[in-house]
Every structure is written in structure tokens, then in C-alpha cells.
């Protein structure tokens, strides 16, 4: 799932992840992302979220999602330094701007060894637009 308030970045992430074969859910802010997570009944392997967004910031949204989906993987992205990220969420962080190859590499690293996630590669299905 991609949660990002900047439409252009959300679009780029959707394209990159789609080319990798992943089904992409989207949210335009933290409250929207939380709603998508709560209404989607399937498995969500990874949340890529901006840190600073209107309505609800990324870390707050992530806390709610982690409570409802234990073990979910989280990648936070931001144009700000990791100082804006709570220490327990700073392990997987990518600074903006980034190249598509950086996202591909990070997603592959984070989902490596997860047979369910890896099995979804090349799994093409109509996208769910949040």
C-alpha cells in the first residue's frame, strides 16, 4: 500500500510497484491510508508512507495499522531527515528524492524471504484505487 499526499510521487510509486508485479492500494493521506487498510480484507505485505501528511501523519497511521495487522512491513519516505521519524520506525527509511531503482531495491530487500509476498510478483489483477 502506498500512502502519499503528493499525487506525482504516489503515481510514480504505483507504476514502479506495478511493474514489479505488485497489487497496489493507495491512500492520499494518513486518514485515507488507515481507511484503506481497514476496509481491504486481503493481506497487505508492505506499507510505503510519507512521514508528513495532512489529516494524519505517517507514523500515527502506521501505529494504527500495526495494531490491526501485526508484522506488517513499513517503509517510511520523506524529504525531511530521519530526525522526523520515531526511532522505532527509522530502520526502513528512504529519503526523497529517490530514483525508482532505489524503491525497487528497498522493496526487494524488505520482502526477501517472504514466500507469500514473493509469490505475488507477476500477479496481475485490476488495481484497487483508494
N, C-alpha and C positions, 0 to 999 in steps of 0.2 A: 504494500500500500504506500502511495506517495501522498504526503500532506505538505503542501507548499502554497503560500499565498501569492507568489509571483507566477502568473499563468505561463509565461515563457519557460521558466525553469521546470514547472510541472509538465509541460508538453515535452520538453527535451528528455526528462526522466522517463516519461511514458514511452517515448519512442525507443530509447536505449534498452529499457527493460523488456519491451515488446519484442525487439529484435533478438534479445537473449532467450525468448520463448516464454516469458513470464506473463501471467494474467495480472493486470494492473488495476487496482482500486485507487480512487483518487479522492482527496479532500482539499478544500481551498483554505482552510484554517483549522486550528485545533479542535474547535467545537464540531466542525463538519467531519473531521477525521474520526473523532470519537463516535459520532453518529454512524458513520460508515462501518466502523468496527463492530458496533453494537447490533446493527441490522443485517450484516453479512454473516450468514450461518456457516460458511466454509472456513477452512484453515487459512490463516494469514501467516506466512513464513517470515516476513520482514516488513518493518515499517521504516520508511525513509522520510524524515520530517525535518522541516526548518525549525530553528530554535525560537526565533521571534516572529510571532504572527498575531493578527488581531483576534479578538474574542477569547482565545485560549492559546497560551504559548505551547511550543512543542513539548518541553519537559513535563508540564502539567498533564497534557493529553496522554503522553507516554505512561505516566504513573497510573492513570485510569485504565488504559489498555492492558498494561502489565498485570493489574489486579484481576482483570477479566480473562486474560489469555496468558497464563503463566508460561515462561520460557520463550516468549516471542522475542525475536531478534530486532534490535533497534539501531538504526544508523541516523545520527543527527547531522544536519548540514547547516552551515551558517556563514555569512560574510563577516561575522564577528569572531573573535578569538575563542578558544576553548574556555576562557575565563567566564563566559556567559553560560556555560554548561555545568550543571551539577556534577561533582566529581564522580559519582557512581554511574553517570551516563556518558562520561567523556572518553571511555575506551574506544568506542566506534564513532568517530567524528571525521567529517570531511569538510574542509574549508572551501567556501565559494570564492572566486570562480573555480571550477574544475572542468577537466576535459571528460568527454564521455568514456574514454578508456579508463579513467580513474574510478568512475562509478562501476563499470563492468568488473574491474579487478576487485574492488572492495566487496561487491555483492558476491562474487565467486568465492572470495575468502570467507565471508561470513556464512555462506550456505554450504561450504565444503563439508563433506562428511554427513550431510543430512539427506538420506536417501529419498525421503518424500519430496523435499524441495527440488533435488536434482532431477527427480523423475518428471517434474513439471516442465523442464526445459523442452522446448519444441511442442508443448501442449498448447495448441491454438484453439481458442474459443472466443466468441464475441466479448469485447471488453465491457466491463461494468463501469459506467460513468457516474461518478458521485456528484 
